[in-house]
């Protein structure tokens, strides 16, 4: 059956907005409800892998990202103990396989901001802030969604489907009684941004770097600064178990952390600092009747490898390919079960497995195991066939292909 009611999206983050663009470009009406009064300036995900850039190119977004972000074909693994570069991987080796053989560093808040800049002036691109999805009821051919306004009042909105893009604590997932299976790491992570150009300290630093250390591993990425600011280098490191956010974010503690990596007499200029809890969880199902989950509401993982946002955008594009013909009456409800089968496999077999392995690789404490893992990484990077196979998996190219092969 064809529908006339809009698709309702809970949230207005990057996954929600990519889904909104994909629906909008196909003429499918939607309403996005976001509880915040304006787009959230969030300093989390920034790396867009080659298949993600390709997907965003198909909906008219990649050119803007590439022009305004940083292209990064090369990434490096470092041993923080010996200060050696262990491995270098060049996505240019995949230039005969993918149209965009590089990662684009472009923060998720900039992607949301760009989408609203490009499409927000259109009346049919319906994104409403200060309005939150609080509950819903499903019926035979529609859903009724409870919306809470900023003043505390509520109203009911009718839609054809409800998509939860409302984060790891998803109200939509919880209300749908879909379990979220996995675990939370005992240590929190802290992200510290500095304007200091680290390549002036060490010219072996690439735009994207991973540092192995048995006590304090690190992700180190560069992102483009705002028009009136220099570029920012983002450190992500583990906190001590039991260390409080207040303690970790004191100026002394942040300077101490940065100087342990790159000693200098002067203090670093800090652009921002965020502390967050990290979990590895996947929803038992990504759909239940007319309710669908995408992005962090469906799966969360640690940031090593930059896979969370990429997986969420892959969800959004895959889901749009189902919702558009479903809304038009060209497919039946079973296509949402296919969405779950495809994206659940991608999340568990690839994103979860790879991010868990990435963390173990960087934090290995046993000296013999650590040496073996680093030697294996070095050997893999020096063998073009093995390097290409590794990059296909690490950049989620294999993930997309495996998901699409499921029917």
C-alpha positions as CSV (number, residue, x, y, z in Angstrom):
1,X,0.0,0.0,0.0
2,X,1.1,3.6,-0.7
3,X,1.2,6.1,2.2
4,X,0.5,9.8,2.5
5,X,1.6,10.4,6.1
6,X,5.2,11.6,6.6
7,X,8.0,9.5,7.9
8,X,8.8,10.7,11.4
9,X,12.5,10.9,12.5
10,X,13.5,11.2,16.1
11,X,16.7,13.3,16.2
12,X,18.5,15.8,14.0
13,X,22.1,14.5,14.2
14,X,24.2,13.4,11.3
15,X,22.5,10.1,10.7
16,X,19.0,11.6,10.9
17,X,20.0,14.4,8.5
18,X,21.5,12.1,6.0
19,X,18.4,10.0,6.0
20,X,16.3,13.2,5.7
21,X,18.3,14.3,2.6
22,X,17.9,10.8,1.0
23,X,14.1,10.9,1.6
24,X,13.8,14.5,0.5
25,X,15.6,14.0,-2.8
26,X,13.1,11.2,-3.6
27,X,10.1,13.3,-2.7
28,X,9.2,11.4,0.4
29,X,7.8,13.7,3.2
30,X,9.3,13.5,6.6
31,X,9.4,15.4,9.9
32,X,12.5,15.4,12.1
33,X,12.0,16.2,15.7
34,X,15.0,17.3,17.8
35,X,14.8,18.0,21.5
36,X,17.7,20.5,21.5
37,X,16.9,24.1,20.5
38,X,19.6,24.1,17.7
39,X,22.1,21.7,16.1
40,X,24.5,20.3,18.6
41,X,28.2,21.3,18.1
42,X,29.6,17.9,18.9
43,X,33.3,17.2,18.7
44,X,33.0,13.4,18.3
45,X,33.1,11.7,14.9
46,X,35.0,13.3,12.0
47,X,36.3,10.6,9.7
48,X,34.3,9.6,6.6
49,X,35.7,6.4,5.0
50,X,35.7,5.9,1.2
51,X,32.4,4.0,0.9
52,X,30.7,6.7,3.1
53,X,32.1,9.5,0.9
54,X,30.7,7.6,-2.1
55,X,27.3,7.3,-0.6
56,X,27.2,11.0,0.3
57,X,28.3,11.9,-3.2
58,X,25.2,10.2,-4.5
59,X,23.0,12.6,-2.5
60,X,25.0,15.7,-3.3
61,X,27.0,16.1,-0.1
62,X,30.5,14.8,-0.8
63,X,31.8,17.8,-2.8
64,X,31.0,20.1,0.0
65,X,32.8,17.9,2.5
66,X,35.8,17.5,0.4
67,X,36.1,21.2,-0.3
68,X,35.7,22.1,3.4
69,X,37.4,19.2,5.1
70,X,40.8,17.5,4.9
71,X,41.6,14.6,2.6
72,X,43.6,11.9,4.2
73,X,44.7,8.9,2.1
74,X,47.4,7.9,4.5
75,X,47.2,6.8,8.1
76,X,50.0,5.5,10.4
77,X,50.4,3.3,13.4
78,X,53.1,4.3,15.9
79,X,54.7,2.6,18.9
80,X,54.7,5.1,21.7
81,X,57.2,3.0,23.6
82,X,60.0,3.0,21.0
83,X,58.7,6.1,19.1
84,X,58.8,4.2,15.9
85,X,56.4,4.3,13.0
86,X,55.2,0.7,12.9
87,X,53.0,0.8,9.8
88,X,51.7,3.1,7.1
89,X,48.6,2.4,5.0
90,X,47.8,4.3,1.8
91,X,44.2,4.2,0.6
92,X,45.6,5.2,-2.8
93,X,46.2,1.5,-3.3
94,X,42.5,1.1,-3.6
95,X,42.1,3.7,-6.3
96,X,41.1,1.1,-8.9
97,X,38.3,-0.2,-6.5
98,X,36.7,2.9,-5.0
99,X,36.0,6.4,-6.5
100,X,37.2,8.2,-3.3
101,X,40.4,6.5,-2.1
102,X,40.8,8.6,1.0
103,X,39.2,9.5,4.2
104,X,37.6,13.0,4.5
105,X,38.1,14.6,7.9
106,X,34.9,16.6,8.4
107,X,33.2,16.7,11.8
108,X,29.7,15.5,12.2
109,X,28.4,18.8,13.4
110,X,29.7,20.4,10.2
111,X,27.9,17.8,8.2
112,X,24.6,18.7,10.0
113,X,25.3,22.4,9.6
114,X,26.0,22.0,5.8
115,X,22.8,19.9,5.3
116,X,20.7,22.5,7.0
117,X,22.4,25.3,5.0
118,X,21.7,23.5,1.7
119,X,18.2,22.2,2.3
120,X,16.8,23.9,5.4
121,X,15.3,26.8,3.5
122,X,12.9,24.4,1.7
123,X,9.5,24.1,3.4
124,X,9.4,20.4,2.6
125,X,12.7,19.8,4.5
126,X,10.9,19.7,7.8
127,X,13.3,19.8,10.8
128,X,11.8,21.0,14.0
129,X,14.0,21.9,17.0
130,X,12.9,22.1,20.7
131,X,10.5,19.3,20.1
132,X,11.2,15.7,21.4
133,X,9.7,12.3,20.7
134,X,8.5,11.0,24.0
135,X,6.4,8.0,23.0
136,X,4.4,6.3,20.3
137,X,1.7,3.8,19.4
138,X,1.6,1.6,16.4
139,X,-1.5,0.9,14.3
140,X,-2.2,-1.1,11.2
141,X,-1.1,1.5,8.7
142,X,0.4,4.3,10.8
143,X,2.0,5.4,14.0
144,X,0.9,8.1,16.4
145,X,3.9,9.8,18.0
146,X,3.9,11.9,21.2
147,X,5.8,15.1,20.8
148,X,6.9,17.2,23.8
149,X,7.5,20.9,23.2
150,X,9.9,23.2,25.0
151,X,7.2,24.6,27.3
152,X,6.3,21.1,28.5
153,X,3.1,20.8,26.4
154,X,2.5,17.7,24.3
155,X,0.8,16.9,21.0
156,X,0.2,13.8,18.9
157,X,1.6,13.6,15.4
158,X,0.6,10.9,12.8
159,X,3.2,9.3,10.6
160,X,3.7,6.3,8.4
161,X,6.9,5.1,10.1
162,X,9.0,6.2,13.0
163,X,12.8,6.1,12.7
164,X,14.9,6.4,15.9
165,X,18.1,8.3,15.3
166,X,18.1,9.5,18.9
167,X,21.4,8.1,20.1
168,X,22.7,5.4,22.4
169,X,20.1,6.2,25.1
170,X,17.4,6.1,22.4
171,X,13.8,6.7,23.7
172,X,12.5,5.1,20.6
173,X,14.5,1.9,21.1
174,X,13.5,1.7,24.8
175,X,9.8,2.4,24.2
176,X,9.8,-0.3,21.5
177,X,11.3,-2.7,24.0
178,X,14.2,-3.6,21.8
179,X,17.2,-4.9,23.8
180,X,20.6,-3.3,23.5
181,X,23.2,-6.1,24.0
182,X,26.8,-5.6,24.8
183,X,29.1,-4.1,27.4
184,X,30.7,-0.9,28.7
185,X,34.4,-0.4,29.1
186,X,35.5,0.3,32.7
187,X,37.6,3.3,31.7
188,X,36.2,6.5,30.2
189,X,37.9,8.2,27.3
190,X,38.9,11.9,27.1
191,X,39.2,13.8,23.9
192,X,41.4,16.9,24.0
193,X,41.8,19.3,21.1
194,X,44.8,21.6,20.6
195,X,45.6,24.3,18.0
196,X,49.3,23.5,18.2
197,X,50.6,22.1,14.9
198,X,52.1,18.7,15.9
199,X,53.8,18.2,12.6
200,X,56.2,20.9,13.7
201,X,57.1,18.6,16.5
202,X,57.3,15.4,14.5
203,X,57.1,15.3,10.7
204,X,56.1,11.6,10.8
205,X,52.7,12.6,12.1
206,X,50.0,12.0,9.5
207,X,46.5,13.5,9.5
208,X,45.3,10.2,11.1
209,X,47.4,8.3,13.6
210,X,47.2,5.5,16.1
211,X,49.6,5.2,19.0
212,X,50.1,1.8,20.7
213,X,51.0,1.8,24.4
214,X,50.3,-0.6,27.2
215,X,49.1,2.1,29.5
216,X,48.0,5.1,27.4
217,X,47.3,4.4,23.8
218,X,46.1,7.3,21.6
219,X,44.1,8.2,18.6
220,X,45.5,11.4,17.1
221,X,43.6,13.1,14.2
222,X,43.7,16.5,12.6
223,X,40.5,18.4,11.6
224,X,40.0,21.6,9.8
225,X,39.6,24.6,12.0
226,X,36.7,27.1,11.7
227,X,37.3,29.9,9.1
228,X,38.9,32.2,11.7
229,X,40.9,29.4,13.6
230,X,43.8,27.1,12.8
231,X,43.4,23.4,12.4
232,X,42.8,21.3,15.5
233,X,44.7,18.2,16.5
234,X,42.4,15.8,18.5
235,X,43.8,13.4,21.1
236,X,41.7,10.5,22.3
237,X,43.2,8.7,25.2
238,X,41.9,6.4,28.0
239,X,41.4,7.8,31.5
240,X,42.4,5.8,34.6
241,X,39.6,3.6,35.9
242,X,37.9,5.7,38.6
243,X,39.4,9.0,37.4
244,X,36.6,11.6,37.5
245,X,35.7,13.9,34.7
246,X,36.5,16.9,36.9
247,X,40.0,15.7,37.6
248,X,40.7,14.7,34.0
249,X,39.6,18.1,32.7
250,X,41.7,20.3,35.0
251,X,44.2,22.4,33.0
252,X,47.1,20.7,34.8
253,X,45.9,17.2,34.0
254,X,45.3,18.0,30.3
255,X,48.7,19.6,29.9
256,X,50.3,16.7,31.6
257,X,48.6,14.3,29.2
258,X,49.6,16.2,26.1
259,X,53.2,16.8,27.2
260,X,53.7,13.1,27.9
261,X,53.1,12.6,24.2
262,X,54.9,15.6,22.8
263,X,57.1,17.3,25.5
264,X,57.4,21.1,25.2
265,X,58.1,23.9,27.6
266,X,55.1,26.0,26.7
267,X,51.6,25.0,27.6
268,X,49.3,23.8,24.8
269,X,46.4,26.0,23.7
270,X,43.4,23.8,24.4
271,X,40.5,24.2,22.0
272,X,38.1,21.8,23.9
273,X,37.9,18.7,26.0
274,X,35.2,16.1,26.3
275,X,34.9,13.0,28.5
276,X,32.7,10.1,27.6
277,X,31.7,6.6,28.5
278,X,32.3,4.0,25.8
279,X,30.2,0.9,25.1
280,X,30.1,-1.9,22.6
281,X,26.4,-2.6,22.1
282,X,24.0,-3.7,19.2
283,X,20.2,-3.7,19.3
284,X,18.7,-7.2,19.0
285,X,16.7,-5.9,16.0
286,X,16.8,-2.7,14.0
287,X,13.0,-2.8,13.3
288,X,9.8,-3.7,15.1
289,X,6.7,-3.1,13.1
290,X,6.7,0.5,11.9
291,X,9.6,1.4,14.2
292,X,13.1,1.4,12.8
293,X,16.5,2.2,14.4
294,X,19.6,3.8,12.8
295,X,22.9,5.0,14.0
296,X,23.8,5.1,17.7
297,X,20.2,4.1,18.6
298,X,21.0,0.7,16.9
299,X,24.7,0.3,17.7
300,X,27.5,2.0,19.6
301,X,31.2,1.2,19.7
302,X,34.6,2.6,20.7
303,X,36.0,5.4,18.5
304,X,39.2,3.6,17.4
305,X,39.0,3.3,13.7
306,X,36.3,5.9,13.3
307,X,33.5,3.5,12.5
308,X,30.5,4.6,14.4
309,X,29.5,7.6,12.3
310,X,30.3,5.7,9.1
311,X,28.1,2.8,10.1
312,X,25.3,5.1,11.0
313,X,25.5,6.8,7.6
314,X,25.5,3.4,6.0
315,X,22.3,2.6,8.0
316,X,20.7,5.8,6.8
317,X,21.4,5.2,3.1
318,X,20.4,1.6,3.3
319,X,17.2,2.4,5.2
320,X,16.3,5.1,2.7
321,X,16.6,2.6,-0.1
322,X,13.9,0.6,1.7
323,X,11.6,3.3,3.0
324,X,11.3,5.2,-0.3
325,X,9.7,2.3,-2.3
326,X,7.9,1.1,0.9
327,X,6.3,4.5,1.3
328,X,5.3,4.5,-2.4
329,X,3.7,1.1,-2.1
330,X,6.3,-0.6,-4.3
331,X,7.7,-2.9,-1.5
332,X,6.1,-4.6,1.5
333,X,6.9,-4.4,5.2
334,X,9.3,-7.3,4.9
335,X,11.9,-4.9,3.4
336,X,12.5,-3.6,6.9
337,X,13.4,-7.1,8.1
338,X,15.9,-7.2,5.3
339,X,17.3,-3.8,6.6
340,X,17.8,-5.4,10.0
341,X,19.5,-8.5,8.5
342,X,21.9,-6.4,6.4
343,X,22.8,-3.8,8.9
344,X,22.8,-6.0,12.0
345,X,25.4,-8.2,10.3
346,X,27.5,-5.1,9.3
347,X,27.4,-3.9,12.9
348,X,28.3,-7.2,14.6
349,X,30.6,-8.9,12.1
350,X,32.5,-5.8,11.1
351,X,32.1,-2.6,13.2
352,X,31.9,-4.3,16.6
353,X,34.6,-6.9,15.7
354,X,37.0,-4.4,14.2
355,X,36.7,-1.7,16.9
356,X,37.1,-4.3,19.7
357,X,40.2,-5.7,17.9
358,X,41.6,-2.2,17.3
359,X,41.4,-1.4,21.0
360,X,43.1,-4.6,21.9
361,X,45.8,-4.0,19.4
362,X,46.7,-0.6,20.8
363,X,46.5,-1.4,24.5
364,X,48.2,-4.8,24.6
365,X,50.1,-5.1,27.8
366,X,51.9,-8.5,27.5
367,X,55.3,-7.7,26.0
368,X,55.5,-10.8,23.8
369,X,52.0,-10.5,22.5
370,X,52.5,-6.8,21.9
371,X,55.7,-7.3,19.9
372,X,54.0,-10.0,17.8
373,X,51.0,-7.8,17.0
374,X,53.2,-4.9,16.1
375,X,55.4,-7.1,13.9
376,X,52.3,-8.5,12.2
377,X,51.0,-5.0,11.6
378,X,54.3,-3.9,10.1
379,X,54.5,-7.0,7.8
380,X,50.9,-6.5,6.7
381,X,51.6,-2.9,5.7
382,X,54.6,-3.9,3.7
383,X,52.7,-6.5,1.6
384,X,50.4,-4.7,-0.9
385,X,48.0,-7.6,-1.1
386,X,47.6,-8.0,2.6
387,X,47.5,-4.2,3.1
388,X,44.7,-3.8,0.6
389,X,42.7,-6.6,2.3
390,X,43.2,-4.9,5.7
391,X,42.1,-1.5,4.4
392,X,39.0,-3.0,2.8
393,X,37.9,-4.3,6.1
394,X,39.1,-1.4,8.3
395,X,37.5,1.2,5.9
396,X,34.2,-0.8,6.0
397,X,34.3,-1.6,2.3
398,X,33.9,-5.3,3.0
399,X,31.1,-4.4,5.5
400,X,29.0,-2.7,2.8
401,X,29.5,-5.5,0.3
402,X,28.7,-8.2,2.8
403,X,25.5,-6.4,3.9
404,X,24.4,-5.8,0.3
405,X,24.9,-9.5,-0.5
406,X,22.2,-10.5,2.0
407,X,18.8,-10.9,0.4
